[in-house]
Amino acid sequence: MTLLRLDASIRMDGSASRELADAVEHEWLAAYPGDTVVRRNLGIDVLPADAWPLAAAAGFLPDKARTREHRAAQALAATLVDEVLSADALLLAVPLYNFGISQHLKAWIDLIISDPRAGAGSAPVLAGKPVVLAVVRGGAYGPGTPRDGWDHATDYLKRILVDVWGADLTVVEREFTLVGVNPALDAFADLAADLHSGAVRAAHAAGRSLVRPAAAAA
Ligand SMILES: Cc1cc2nc3c(=O)[nH]c(=O)nc-3n(C[C@H](O)[C@H](O)[C@H](O)COP(=O)(O)O)c2cc1C
């Protein structure tokens, strides 16, 4: 069994999204001790920014017109799709950055869609596959808050993972990760602590949900 874990945080230390992903991974490894976890630290070992335009352009060119750069970008996209297809489950840990997702995660998504096995008209690349999406936000975006509707990451990712790629998705969310960092949010300390512990509990439950009886018996 293989878990593909993608971390989009641009930092290693003190990362709230990695904490949630660690809880999910812990449950996966408890069910499948010693199993393979394939990792991509998308926010740190970043994919080349020009890979997607090259891979997308290559799709419109006859084979003999493709340059070495086009072929390298297509090979990278193919590797990313191979990782997705050969994983039994996926785990994505994603911070909200500037009200959306980072360019690094977007590059991963765009490169996958550039591959013929995952592009328009292909079978959904995650059809029925269990996926956990752990999203963290520095602020709060719920109904009634001043920034209700400003999170343009979570719904976008649901569209891609579920509606485009067919995943069986579980979402874990934690808000107010900047409480304790930004003094303007000090009044929310108790609420943030509750949200933190609730999110870690939800991440453990989501990790257990990745483990499917049929897969566990295999
Ligand atoms: C460059 C940058 C932009 C950010 N933009 C937002 C934002 O738009 N909304 C928000 O709620 N938090 C924002 N944050 C806060 C992060 O979402 C928060 O710190 C989160 O915990 C980061 O994930 P990590 O802890 O896994 O590194 C931003 C943080 C950084 C560094």
The ligand as a Gaussian input file, in Angstrom:
#p B3LYP/6-31G(d) Opt

LIG

0 1
 C        2.578000      34.659000       2.471000
 C        1.433000      34.248000       3.349000
 C        0.139000      34.547000       2.976000
 C       -0.926000      34.183000       3.811000
 N       -2.195000      34.483000       3.434000
 C       -3.226000      34.162000       4.243000
 C       -4.555000      34.464000       3.877000
 O       -4.848000      35.002000       2.821000
 N       -5.537000      34.137000       4.745000
 C       -5.283000      33.508000       5.931000
 O       -6.233000      33.223000       6.663000
 N       -4.025000      33.187000       6.290000
 C       -3.011000      33.494000       5.473000
 N       -1.740000      33.178000       5.825000
 C       -1.520000      32.452000       7.079000
 C       -1.368000      30.969000       6.841000
 O       -2.520000      30.417000       6.227000
 C       -1.147000      30.286000       8.158000
 O       -0.005000      30.834000       8.794000
 C       -0.970000      28.794000       8.014000
 O       -0.880000      28.232000       9.302000
 C        0.264000      28.458000       7.184000
 O        0.390000      27.065000       7.045000
 P        1.529000      26.269000       7.837000
 O        1.319000      26.573000       9.300000
 O        1.294000      24.834000       7.527000
 O        2.858000      26.757000       7.349000
 C       -0.683000      33.503000       5.014000
 C        0.645000      33.182000       5.358000
 C        1.687000      33.538000       4.542000
 C        3.101000      33.173000       4.940000

